Amino acid sequence: MEFFNVIDIELNATDNSEVNYSVLNVTGSVLAKGTFNANQRHSLNIDSFKAGIYFIRLENGSKAIKTVKFLKK
């Protein structure tokens, strides 16, 4: 089985609003953050992350959109 060190983030948005993302570890420390347009696909390289469980939190302004858990092997 092959694993990739890139996460693709894609939202089904009809506008061009900015989405803020944060990548957190299990203790809640922010390891990466940035901004992308909601109607565009965004790729995040996680090659430098150690193996473990992480979370991506997506926000539009101060409103949380979604938090997703992922595993880096």
C-alpha positions as CSV (number, residue, x, y, z in Angstrom):
1,M,0.0,0.0,0.0
2,E,1.3,3.4,-0.9
3,F,0.8,6.5,1.2
4,F,1.1,10.1,0.1
5,N,2.3,13.0,2.2
6,V,-0.1,15.5,0.7
7,I,-3.6,16.3,1.8
8,D,-6.1,17.8,-0.7
9,I,-8.7,20.1,0.7
10,E,-11.7,20.7,-1.5
11,L,-15.0,22.5,-0.5
12,N,-18.2,22.7,-2.4
13,A,-18.5,26.5,-2.2
14,T,-20.3,28.8,-4.6
15,D,-18.5,32.0,-3.5
16,N,-14.9,33.0,-3.4
17,S,-14.7,33.5,0.4
18,E,-11.5,32.9,2.3
19,V,-11.2,29.8,4.4
20,N,-8.6,29.6,7.2
21,Y,-7.1,26.2,8.1
22,S,-5.1,25.0,11.1
23,V,-3.4,21.6,11.5
24,L,-3.3,20.5,15.1
25,N,-1.8,17.6,16.9
26,V,-3.6,15.6,19.6
27,T,-2.5,18.0,22.3
28,G,-4.1,20.9,20.4
29,S,-0.8,22.5,19.3
30,V,-1.1,24.3,15.9
31,L,1.5,22.9,13.5
32,A,0.5,24.7,10.4
33,K,-2.0,27.3,9.3
34,G,-2.9,29.2,6.2
35,T,-5.7,30.6,4.0
36,F,-7.2,29.5,0.7
37,N,-10.2,30.4,-1.5
38,A,-13.3,28.3,-0.8
39,N,-13.9,27.6,-4.5
40,Q,-10.4,26.3,-5.2
41,R,-8.7,23.1,-4.3
42,H,-5.8,23.4,-1.8
43,S,-3.0,20.9,-1.2
44,L,-1.1,20.7,2.1
45,N,2.2,18.9,2.3
46,I,2.5,17.0,5.5
47,D,5.9,15.3,4.7
48,S,7.6,17.0,7.7
49,F,5.0,15.7,10.2
50,K,5.8,12.7,12.3
51,A,3.6,9.6,12.3
52,G,0.5,10.2,14.3
53,I,-3.0,11.5,14.5
54,Y,-3.8,15.1,13.5
55,F,-6.7,17.4,12.9
56,I,-7.5,20.0,10.3
57,R,-9.8,22.7,11.4
58,L,-11.5,24.9,8.7
59,E,-13.0,28.2,9.6
60,N,-14.7,31.0,7.6
61,G,-13.9,34.1,9.6
62,S,-14.7,33.2,13.2
63,K,-17.2,30.5,12.2
64,A,-16.0,26.9,12.3
65,I,-16.8,25.0,9.1
66,K,-15.5,21.6,9.9
67,T,-12.8,19.6,11.8
68,V,-11.4,16.5,10.2
69,K,-9.1,13.9,11.8
70,F,-6.4,12.2,9.8
71,L,-3.6,9.7,10.3
72,K,0.0,10.2,9.1
73,K,1.8,6.9,8.8
